[in-house]
């Protein structure tokens, strides 16, 4: 039984505890987070690193009146636990349970929803403006990680905040990590702030400046407690100062007393303030401290060893297939380069990076830059492959339109985590890429039915001569054998998997396997249903589609993407343009015009009536119309 955690029902209970009691609570919270994530999975390492910081924030500020805005959401578990959701936390990321990310509809303490990075400072600026326009009085605090600082939006917001000079606080949680090890000049700059020695003259000037502030003595006391050398004093020459912020730090993010004092001081300073906090990702759990990237987002694991609980018989993942296939193809083509946005492990490009380190580029959390830099590489003669999660590629939409497709450049976009991703929920479901890519001229779109076809599509894409994308799901493949040498597919040609009579299912990507199972169920009920693996969302196999419109009285399209503007819509558009909808009826099945919550994928598909049983019943009803 916990001594303090069991009595924490709101931030007011945190305010009642002494610093010594908060240290005990910190360990109790760590144990609780480890216990729950070991069963449910989740973002363990980043949350273990912000226990003391979160407690200090709630000790100093008065949420929900004061607005605490967590960037990304990977660091909000402790915030949720101490804001009345302690018991509900046991349902973390489960079907019908607590979201793994801040969610305004979940609690008034969640000031702003977050799933993608680098948004918190922009939201904080907006809330600060609203506060002042409405004549209200509260504090606005953005908590952003150093990894998220590589996102361009963060600097757009810092620039604006520095110009506005309104009262707001940015807490920079610096653990030297995003999902993987941070890269880039900003990472090097923050490292210099952590370790660089300042000249004695600067030290003396800073001390003199602080002593003349009403809060200066408090700040000096905290900073000297961390380290006595000049390198841990306020650095007036930091880039943040140049942008108009008062910069305080770096400070030890696990020193509760120091955090409380410096946040209290920051609250009293006029204008924008940036507090630089140093934390350890995975703090308090050795496996997570030793391998923070592996425990950034984890499935179930053994607490004693940190060993992941997995099915040893599960087929290889699409992500791993992609990484190995690309690396193998690059052995014979020196023009192939791999690019990702802070996700080498999550996209499988870490495999490519190990084999071809000179041709691998991690640009940080900067999807727009990743895509436009790839366009530059293509314009100069390389074959860039950009691997990013489908949901994050949305952030680079304009770059795809303006920099790749308008110039008809040969860039391969590989969209991992396409479709429903399950436990991470609607911020991470990759369900819009068919629609947002299909509208762009010059874009070719593929989706494999299995892992072997993924290799064939990757080979096809690299042999192509223009913009081309491949989207594939999260998790294990179907377990099919992968050919030793991938082949190239004819562009825009579908694959007939099963002939039928009056009904045919045109499916793409993950839905092909579902279509085959539905066809078998229908066959058992006396319905002879054909199945087509579309392979290409764009261009369509127009010749086969016209043939089937004349052969079948009913066609069903099946996709794991939004129906609005999706693949089924393109089939309808084509058949309508050819005047063939009088000969055949078309039923589009896919994802509804709604944000789908988190939970087990099978349950989500059941709820939206896109599982085998529901599709079968819809097909039978369609035949009777």
NORDAUR-V69164 format. One record per pair of residues at least 24 apart in sequence whose ideal C-beta (glycine too) atoms are under 7 Angstrom apart, sorted by sequence separation. I is the first residue (numbers start at 1). J is the second residue. If there is no record, write none. Layout:
BEGIN
i->(I & I)
j->(J & J)
END
This chain:
BEGIN
i->(4 & 5 & 54 & 58 & 83 & 120 & 210 & 253 & 327 & 337 & 339 & 341 & 442 & 443 & 444 & 445 & 446 & 447 & 448 & 503 & 505 & 507 & 566 & 3 & 26 & 50 & 54 & 76 & 226 & 246 & 248 & 251 & 253 & 254 & 323 & 327 & 341 & 367 & 371 & 386 & 390 & 442 & 447 & 463 & 504 & 505 & 507 & 563 & 2 & 26 & 76 & 83 & 144 & 146 & 226 & 249 & 250 & 251 & 252 & 253 & 322 & 323 & 326 & 330 & 341 & 367 & 370 & 386 & 390 & 391 & 443 & 451 & 503 & 504 & 505 & 506 & 507 & 508 & 545 & 549 & 589 & 5 & 51 & 203 & 206 & 245 & 246 & 247 & 248 & 249 & 251 & 323 & 324 & 368 & 372 & 383 & 384 & 385 & 386 & 387 & 388 & 389 & 390 & 450 & 451 & 455 & 459 & 501 & 507 & 563 & 46 & 47 & 50 & 73 & 140 & 141 & 142 & 143 & 144 & 145 & 146 & 202 & 206 & 223 & 244 & 245 & 248 & 249 & 250 & 319 & 320 & 323 & 327 & 367 & 368 & 371 & 375 & 379 & 384 & 386 & 389 & 390 & 450 & 452 & 458 & 459 & 460 & 500 & 504 & 506 & 562 & 563 & 26 & 46 & 73 & 142 & 144 & 146 & 219 & 222 & 226 & 245 & 247 & 254 & 319 & 323 & 327 & 330 & 341 & 367 & 371 & 375 & 385 & 387 & 451 & 452 & 459 & 460 & 500 & 508 & 545 & 555 & 557 & 561 & 562 & 564 & 589 & 25 & 47 & 118 & 139 & 141 & 143 & 145 & 146 & 147 & 148 & 200 & 203 & 206 & 340 & 379 & 450 & 452 & 456 & 500 & 537 & 540 & 554 & 561 & 43 & 47 & 117 & 122 & 147 & 339 & 368 & 372 & 378 & 451 & 452 & 455 & 456 & 499 & 540 & 549 & 553 & 554 & 555 & 556 & 557 & 558 & 559 & 560 & 562 & 70 & 125 & 198 & 226 & 371 & 375 & 378 & 437 & 457 & 498 & 538 & 542 & 546 & 552 & 553 & 557 & 22 & 118 & 121 & 145 & 197 & 198 & 225 & 371 & 378 & 456 & 498 & 534 & 550 & 556 & 117 & 119 & 132 & 150 & 197 & 240 & 339 & 375 & 408 & 497 & 540 & 546 & 549 & 118 & 122 & 125 & 147 & 196 & 198 & 339 & 405 & 478 & 497 & 549 & 587 & 118 & 121 & 125 & 146 & 150 & 195 & 222 & 375 & 391 & 405 & 496 & 497 & 121 & 149 & 198 & 374 & 391 & 405 & 473 & 495 & 128 & 349 & 391 & 394 & 405 & 433 & 471 & 494 & 495 & 222 & 348 & 391 & 397 & 401 & 494 & 121 & 128 & 221 & 222 & 337 & 347 & 390 & 393 & 400 & 494 & 495 & 14 & 73 & 347 & 389 & 494 & 69 & 72 & 73 & 193 & 394 & 494 & 68 & 69 & 71 & 218 & 219 & 390 & 515 & 14 & 15 & 33 & 64 & 67 & 70 & 124 & 146 & 492 & 504 & 514 & 14 & 64 & 72 & 193 & 337 & 339 & 63 & 71 & 219 & 335 & 337 & 339 & 489 & 11 & 64 & 71 & 218 & 335 & 336 & 337 & 338 & 339 & 340 & 341 & 444 & 492 & 494 & 511 & 71 & 335 & 337 & 340 & 492 & 493 & 504 & 511 & 29 & 32 & 71 & 121 & 336 & 338 & 412 & 492 & 503 & 506 & 511 & 42 & 70 & 189 & 215 & 333 & 412 & 494 & 502 & 506 & 510 & 42 & 69 & 341 & 502 & 503 & 504 & 505 & 506 & 507 & 508 & 509 & 11 & 29 & 40 & 41 & 293 & 502 & 506 & 36 & 40 & 215 & 418 & 421 & 505 & 36 & 40 & 69 & 215 & 410 & 415 & 418 & 419 & 69 & 410 & 415 & 418 & 36 & 194 & 410 & 411 & 412 & 413 & 414 & 415 & 416 & 43 & 193 & 417 & 42 & 408 & 409 & 326 & 408 & 508 & 67 & 449 & 447 & 448 & 405 & 447 & 404 & 449 & 556 & 449 & 506 & 556 & 14 & 75 & 554 & 347 & 554 & 75 & 11 & 67 & 71 & 11 & 66 & 69 & 71 & 10 & 65 & 66 & 67 & 68 & 69 & 70 & 71 & 72 & 8 & 10 & 67 & 69 & 71 & 9 & 66 & 68 & 72 & 174 & 71 & 8 & 61 & 165 & 383 & 61 & 173 & 5 & 162 & 163 & 390 & 162 & 162 & 193 & 57 & 159 & 194 & 449 & 158 & 446 & 446 & 447 & 529 & 419 & 445 & 521 & 322 & 445 & 445 & 444 & 518 & 522 & 443 & 444 & 517 & 521 & 527 & 169 & 319 & 518 & 522 & 75 & 514 & 518 & 438 & 438 & 514 & 518 & 172 & 174 & 167 & 172 & 174 & 434 & 167 & 168 & 169 & 170 & 171 & 172 & 173 & 174 & 175 & 177 & 172 & 174 & 175 & 165 & 166 & 169 & 171 & 173 & 175 & 165 & 162 & 161 & 180 & 179 & 177 & 503 & 179 & 53 & 503 & 50 & 434 & 49 & 336 & 435 & 439 & 434 & 435 & 438 & 139 & 433 & 329 & 333 & 435 & 321 & 325 & 329 & 431 & 432 & 435 & 431 & 435 & 322 & 326 & 434 & 438 & 318 & 321 & 325 & 329 & 434 & 321 & 316 & 318 & 322 & 420 & 419 & 419 & 318 & 318 & 321 & 317 & 317 & 318 & 316 & 317 & 431 & 315 & 316 & 321 & 325 & 180 & 314 & 315 & 179 & 180 & 315 & 178 & 179 & 180 & 315 & 180 & 179 & 429 & 426 & 426 & 426 & 425 & 425 & 424 & 423 & 420 & 422 & 422 & 422 & 183 & 422 & 184 & 183 & 420 & 420 & 178 & 150 & 147 & 53 & 56 & 60 & 52 & 55 & 59 & 52 & 56 & 60 & 52 & 56 & 60 & 53 & 57 & 52 & 56 & 60 & 150 & 151 & 152 & 150 & 151 & 150 & 152 & 148 & 147 & 53 & 53 & 50 & 49 & 49 & 49 & 23 & 49 & 22 & 48 & 49 & 46 & 48 & 45 & 48 & 19 & 45 & 48 & 19 & 48 & 19 & 45 & 44 & 45 & 118 & 117 & 45 & 46 & 34 & 44 & 45 & 43 & 30 & 43 & 44 & 30 & 42 & 41 & 41 & 41 & 37 & 39 & 38 & 38 & 38 & 34 & 116 & 116 & 116 & 115 & 115 & 100 & 100 & 101 & 99 & 101 & 93 & 41 & 99 & 96 & 95 & 93 & 94 & 95 & 95)
j->(28 & 29 & 78 & 82 & 107 & 144 & 234 & 277 & 351 & 361 & 363 & 365 & 466 & 467 & 468 & 469 & 470 & 471 & 472 & 527 & 529 & 531 & 590 & 28 & 51 & 75 & 79 & 101 & 251 & 271 & 273 & 276 & 278 & 279 & 348 & 352 & 366 & 392 & 396 & 411 & 415 & 467 & 472 & 488 & 529 & 530 & 532 & 588 & 28 & 52 & 102 & 109 & 170 & 172 & 252 & 275 & 276 & 277 & 278 & 279 & 348 & 349 & 352 & 356 & 367 & 393 & 396 & 412 & 416 & 417 & 469 & 477 & 529 & 530 & 531 & 532 & 533 & 534 & 571 & 575 & 615 & 32 & 78 & 230 & 233 & 272 & 273 & 274 & 275 & 276 & 278 & 350 & 351 & 395 & 399 & 410 & 411 & 412 & 413 & 414 & 415 & 416 & 417 & 477 & 478 & 482 & 486 & 528 & 534 & 590 & 74 & 75 & 78 & 101 & 168 & 169 & 170 & 171 & 172 & 173 & 174 & 230 & 234 & 251 & 272 & 273 & 276 & 277 & 278 & 347 & 348 & 351 & 355 & 395 & 396 & 399 & 403 & 407 & 412 & 414 & 417 & 418 & 478 & 480 & 486 & 487 & 488 & 528 & 532 & 534 & 590 & 591 & 55 & 75 & 102 & 171 & 173 & 175 & 248 & 251 & 255 & 274 & 276 & 283 & 348 & 352 & 356 & 359 & 370 & 396 & 400 & 404 & 414 & 416 & 480 & 481 & 488 & 489 & 529 & 537 & 574 & 584 & 586 & 590 & 591 & 593 & 618 & 55 & 77 & 148 & 169 & 171 & 173 & 175 & 176 & 177 & 178 & 230 & 233 & 236 & 370 & 409 & 480 & 482 & 486 & 530 & 567 & 570 & 584 & 591 & 74 & 78 & 148 & 153 & 178 & 370 & 399 & 403 & 409 & 482 & 483 & 486 & 487 & 530 & 571 & 580 & 584 & 585 & 586 & 587 & 588 & 589 & 590 & 591 & 593 & 102 & 157 & 230 & 258 & 403 & 407 & 410 & 469 & 489 & 530 & 570 & 574 & 578 & 584 & 585 & 589 & 55 & 151 & 154 & 178 & 230 & 231 & 258 & 404 & 411 & 489 & 531 & 567 & 583 & 589 & 151 & 153 & 166 & 184 & 231 & 274 & 373 & 409 & 442 & 531 & 574 & 580 & 583 & 153 & 157 & 160 & 182 & 231 & 233 & 374 & 440 & 513 & 532 & 584 & 622 & 154 & 157 & 161 & 182 & 186 & 231 & 258 & 411 & 427 & 441 & 532 & 533 & 158 & 186 & 235 & 411 & 428 & 442 & 510 & 532 & 166 & 387 & 429 & 432 & 443 & 471 & 509 & 532 & 533 & 261 & 387 & 430 & 436 & 440 & 533 & 161 & 168 & 261 & 262 & 377 & 387 & 430 & 433 & 440 & 534 & 535 & 55 & 114 & 388 & 430 & 535 & 111 & 114 & 115 & 235 & 436 & 536 & 111 & 112 & 114 & 261 & 262 & 433 & 558 & 58 & 59 & 77 & 108 & 111 & 114 & 168 & 190 & 536 & 548 & 558 & 59 & 109 & 117 & 238 & 382 & 384 & 109 & 117 & 265 & 381 & 383 & 385 & 535 & 58 & 111 & 118 & 265 & 382 & 383 & 384 & 385 & 386 & 387 & 388 & 491 & 539 & 541 & 558 & 119 & 383 & 385 & 388 & 540 & 541 & 552 & 559 & 78 & 81 & 120 & 170 & 385 & 387 & 461 & 541 & 552 & 555 & 560 & 92 & 120 & 239 & 265 & 383 & 462 & 544 & 552 & 556 & 560 & 93 & 120 & 392 & 553 & 554 & 555 & 556 & 557 & 558 & 559 & 560 & 63 & 81 & 92 & 93 & 345 & 554 & 558 & 89 & 93 & 268 & 471 & 474 & 558 & 90 & 94 & 123 & 269 & 464 & 469 & 472 & 473 & 124 & 465 & 470 & 473 & 92 & 250 & 466 & 467 & 468 & 469 & 470 & 471 & 472 & 100 & 250 & 474 & 100 & 466 & 467 & 385 & 467 & 567 & 127 & 509 & 508 & 509 & 467 & 509 & 467 & 512 & 619 & 513 & 571 & 622 & 82 & 143 & 622 & 416 & 623 & 145 & 82 & 138 & 142 & 83 & 138 & 141 & 143 & 83 & 138 & 139 & 140 & 141 & 142 & 143 & 144 & 145 & 82 & 84 & 141 & 143 & 145 & 84 & 141 & 143 & 148 & 250 & 148 & 86 & 139 & 244 & 462 & 141 & 253 & 86 & 243 & 244 & 471 & 244 & 245 & 276 & 141 & 243 & 278 & 533 & 243 & 535 & 536 & 537 & 619 & 510 & 536 & 612 & 414 & 537 & 538 & 538 & 612 & 616 & 538 & 539 & 612 & 616 & 623 & 266 & 416 & 615 & 619 & 173 & 612 & 616 & 537 & 538 & 615 & 619 & 274 & 276 & 270 & 275 & 277 & 537 & 271 & 272 & 273 & 274 & 275 & 276 & 277 & 278 & 279 & 281 & 277 & 279 & 280 & 271 & 272 & 275 & 277 & 279 & 281 & 272 & 272 & 272 & 293 & 293 & 292 & 619 & 296 & 173 & 623 & 173 & 559 & 175 & 462 & 561 & 565 & 561 & 562 & 565 & 267 & 561 & 458 & 462 & 564 & 451 & 455 & 459 & 561 & 562 & 565 & 562 & 566 & 454 & 458 & 566 & 570 & 451 & 454 & 458 & 462 & 567 & 455 & 451 & 454 & 458 & 560 & 560 & 561 & 472 & 473 & 477 & 475 & 476 & 477 & 476 & 477 & 591 & 476 & 477 & 482 & 486 & 342 & 476 & 477 & 342 & 343 & 478 & 342 & 343 & 344 & 479 & 345 & 346 & 596 & 595 & 596 & 597 & 597 & 598 & 598 & 598 & 596 & 598 & 599 & 600 & 362 & 601 & 364 & 364 & 601 & 604 & 365 & 342 & 342 & 253 & 256 & 260 & 253 & 256 & 260 & 254 & 259 & 263 & 256 & 260 & 264 & 259 & 263 & 259 & 263 & 267 & 364 & 365 & 366 & 365 & 366 & 366 & 368 & 365 & 365 & 277 & 279 & 279 & 279 & 280 & 281 & 256 & 282 & 256 & 282 & 283 & 281 & 283 & 281 & 284 & 256 & 282 & 285 & 257 & 288 & 260 & 288 & 288 & 292 & 365 & 365 & 295 & 296 & 285 & 295 & 296 & 296 & 284 & 297 & 298 & 285 & 298 & 298 & 299 & 300 & 298 & 300 & 300 & 301 & 303 & 303 & 392 & 395 & 427 & 427 & 428 & 423 & 424 & 425 & 425 & 427 & 423 & 423 & 598 & 599 & 599 & 598 & 599 & 600 & 603)
END
